[in-house]
Amino acid sequence: MRHVYLDHQAATPLLPEAFEAMKPFFTEWFGNPSSLHEHGLRVREALKHSREQMAALIHAGSPDEIFFTSDGTESANLAIKGVAYANERRGKHLVVCATEHPSVINSVEFLEKQGWTCTRVGVDAEGHLRLQELRDAITPQTVLVAVHHVNHDIGTIQPVAEVGRICSEKGVPLYVDCEASAGWLPIDVDAWGAALVSFSPHRFYGPKGVGVLYRNKKARLVSIIHGGVQEGGRRAGTENVPAIVGAGVAAEVARRDLEARIAHTRELQVRLWDGLEKHVGFIKLNGPRPGPDRISTNLNISTEFIEGEGQLLLCDLNGIAVASGSSCVSKSLKISHVLAAIGLDHALAQGNIIMTLGRDTSVEDVDYVVQTFARIVEKLRGMSPMWDEFQRGIIDSVIRPTGRGKSFSQHAADVSGKSAH
Amino acid sequence: MSETYTLYNSIVMDHFMHPRNMGDLKDADGVGEVGAAACGDIMKISLKIKDGKIEDARFKTFGCGSAIASSSMATELIKGRSIDEAMNFTNQEVVDALGGLPPVKIHCSVLAEEALKAALEDYIRKHPETASKLQTPMPAAA
């Protein structure tokens, strides 16, 4: 059986050259970078080199603006809470986009319980944040604007440079979460006017266990993890040296191969979506069409009349690894908040699958996925009462309405006695 | 996917991959369709009833792997049971027969119980004469 990994948004395989570079730092050069002897100084040098590689990837002015954390979630927590606490006396208001990653949304919710307020800027049906709404949301009490570069769910590229202009005009620091874009799209912190940027190397063939936070002098930042004076006093705790070394190599390769990676994944993205659209009826692409507004690696699709976890399981049984934003997949039994924010019908959110391509994905892989997915959909529709009721005109399609029958949501409410959320 | 690493145990996976009694029954005597308000899943069970016994059962499910497995198992378990026995059917039987479900998926087995009971109620509504013979009082009409 062919194995096709289409979950590069969750994790990527470590680059062999990154792995090689990491090895001596587990055994031979095991020192603590805070130590003042040769063992410490040797690894301190390695951290410095990795910082330079990270700075180059995002066009940072100085490697001193790069901080290493344990992962992207910690970087986001540090950016949000660190800036909020540092500016507590100036103001207690934050502005974020409604479709931020949970590491941002939940950090903000934590602060809200402690007396901060936050405005969540809405998005359009394709997930683009509403610039005017963002501009209007900023008040004299606003201490931070947080916007993602690329949406982790639906691949929408946000107008970050425009957001940066608004923030400069208003004198508010901008934090850009680049978790879903770093290593796959050019990032230029200076051109954006960003004060903070975060990302995780494991999304671009680096190791897990290391996150990056870029921060320049536009934003005051206090530490949220207390202990020794590591990372310029901004993040206590012994650095994960081998991971940081591997991450540096991954950043350098990503910078070198960026254009080729984009071209390769874009071609496959178009082929995959064209194939799915042709071979699977009643299927919808969530987010912008493949093009300048969508990252080349992501396809977020909703297949009508069937549920997402069943699709995910059958894909897995056929060697295809995908993700889903269906409520059945989440531990909270709620659909993805991104799908809710773009106003996607609940029935379509239930039938959601996310496929993310990588540099090793091939044309043959994509063609196998199209064929296999069409069979999976057919099998699940054969089991679905909704498909049958659609054929009989009892319920209507959301994607291609026939004008016959009631909506799926209405039907679901009728049979469950309560409306689906 | 490997044999070792599956989201559910082997019984659940087997019922998901090879569902028993999937489909509709022509001339069903009772049909129940219920939805889970919590997650949005929908389950439909059709019954063929003869001489007070469930002769045949079929299901159709819009839902996750454990919802499909729960409805498959529920239809297997209730075949051959009397209406009275079926009225006392609980979701725990489905969970046990499936060798357990993850805590967050227990509601899938509840949905199977509800679909079965909705189908029985539909039958009793259409055959009011059977209601008086029941030892188990009929639950309040949906």
Interface residues (C-beta under 8 A of the other chain):
Chain A: F305 I306 E307 G308 E309 G310 L313 D316 L317 G319 S326 S327 C328 V329 K331 L333 I335 H346 A347 Q350 G382 M383 S384 P385 M386 D388 H411 A412 A413 V415 S416 G417 K418 S419 A420 H421
Chain B: M1 L7 F16 M17 P19 M22 D24 E33 V34 G35 A36 A37 A38 C39 G40 D41 I42 M43 K44 K60 T61 F62 G63 C64 G65 A67 I68 V104 H107 A142
